[in-house]
Amino acid sequence: MRRILLIYILLFVIGLTTANAQFNQGNRQYDENGRDQYGNQIDPAMLPDKLDSANVEVQGLPPTLYMWRIKNELGDRVMIPADTAFHHFQNSNLTEGLTGHYNYLANMGSPRLSRIFFDRRYPEPTIFMEPFSSFFIRPTEFNFTNSNVPYTNLTYHKAGNKVNGEERFNSYFSVNVNKKLAFGFNIDYLYGRGYYNNQGTSYFNAAFFGSYISDRYQIQAIYSNNYLKTNENGGITDDRYITAPEDIANGVRKYESINIPTVLDASANRNHNFYVFMTQRYNLGFRRDIPKAENDTTPTKQEFVPVTSFIHTFQVERSRHTFRSKDNVKDYYQNTYLNPEDPIVKDSTIYVGVKNTVGIALLEGFNKYAKAGLTAFASHKLSKYSLMNLEGLKSDHYNENEIFVGGELSKREGNILHYHAIGEVGLAGTAIGQFNVKGDIDLNFPLWKDTVGLVVRGEVSNRMAPFYMRHYHSKHFWWDDDMAKEFHTRVEGELNIARWRTRLNAGVENIKNFTYFNQQALPAQKSGSLQVLSARFNQDFKLGIFHLDNEIVWQKSSDQDVLPLPDFSLYHNFYMQFKLAKKVLSVELGADVRYFTKYYAPAYMPATEQFYLQPDDDRVKIGGYPIVNVYANLHLKRTRFYVMMYHVNQGISKPDYFLAPHYPINPRVLKFGLSWNFYD
């Protein structure tokens, strides 16, 4: 808690300093045409409500802001809504995800794996960072902000007590120097003590960002630094401490979680990752008059029409992974490659990557014949890896160079038809033989009094397995295998009917040379092809203040021994939604449940932080257990607040609450959270 108070003090000092720059903008003078004393044209939406006789502002600016994310390495921007919605706020910090799609190790922020195959991401930058997708934010997932007043968001989540509880504090600050230039920072601190022995998580991220968006020149940049420390307990020694405690210890019917013995008690992983990401573009174009309505006597305004863009994106990244252990559990590891006489484990590896992408784009819409945008680009990436050596005195070094060329075709304007296709093919280095082509098309058409959206997506790729699945050296795990390339073919379709609150998604993927971690927690490939079928159905109902949101996901793997998946994953949320206090206080009172059918879910290996197929001599099914949470969710002006009783059904149904083999989820616990937006 002391560290959180220090962070608050730091935010307060920085906020006072940066806000002074914005106060100067708040005291500008404006003429009748909306220009300030410096001659800058001011957006009418950003003008103050009241001016005194000297045209000096006497009332604060009404807050207006917009947010966006960077879609790809070409720097395309995608507008997103500001994070002010209170629906599902009570689930926003759950490691299992908003609707419970992830298997994880019970503690907040611990490694996780999606049960929904189509939701899994390619492991970038390394396989060691991917399990922490609930915390680690990639450049394409970062939120940029532009606002006419300083914007700050403070969010705090807490559960449990000082012995076994969890806390997470997040601060986000953004300020504009002027209409085009903005900068800010994000601080994210997570500390989960853990309800089971040696399961603590301690993560810290500090990110700084900036953007300059003008008609001709745009630049967006991020510096992100991540420290992640994860204690590893290897799971509980016997599942019966949860499922049948009276069978193993003198008739005791219930064990406190902290008293349940675990396999490991002196092991921990550390990941330190930082990246610098920058994307910029320069637009060539012309200015044209904006058409006016008849009898409009205001001066003619002009708009800038971009024709051609020159694009450059740069990213440098460094990631260090270490595993330390003083545990000496008999037969826990099958092999020992380094210092057999010393039980202490000191594994480490380092990755450094530098990537540049350049492109030129002919933009959509600069005249009536330019119905689509066309982009050509090329990229080069240098990756360096440092692995442990058998001699123990020096490191083995691996360098990989990749050169790709590609193109993009897109139509984003209009209300009926949009399409987008992007592809790249390897030209040199380890990129030879690799390619990736994906695209989507969406059609919006009227149906009765509603608009129906139809989306079709497709992807074809031939790519190498991640480096650390081809090469890794450590005390107990050692492999060097170049492996065959994975060939993926995926097709998806989606139907949306907003008025009916209906969404249906279905897809199929075929994979040749599927790469996975086998029963020995070693990388392996399936010879031949593997197919996955999936369908997702969302249907929400509303009757007055009563709401029922439903999600049903069905999926089928053609080889459950290689890619185990549950047949069904369900999420249901029943709640009342209404307003109080002269309709300024929004309230949600409800309960939600997540459930999936039993299957042989992947086990977890602490020494590599990877999920792998369960060993033949220790196979257990998980699932078939509903997890129910009861909550109250409130929103008052700029403040969101929730109180939730997590796992409220503990002790009511059969105690079989595992989301990973031998890792029971947390017992019943009260959680709460607060999020506060400041616009000054």
Order of alpha helices (4+ residues) and beta strands (2+ residues): alpha-beta-beta-beta-beta-beta-beta-beta-beta-beta-beta-alpha-beta-beta-beta-beta-beta-beta-beta-beta-alpha-beta-beta-beta-beta-beta-beta-beta-beta-beta-beta-beta-beta-beta-beta-beta-beta-beta
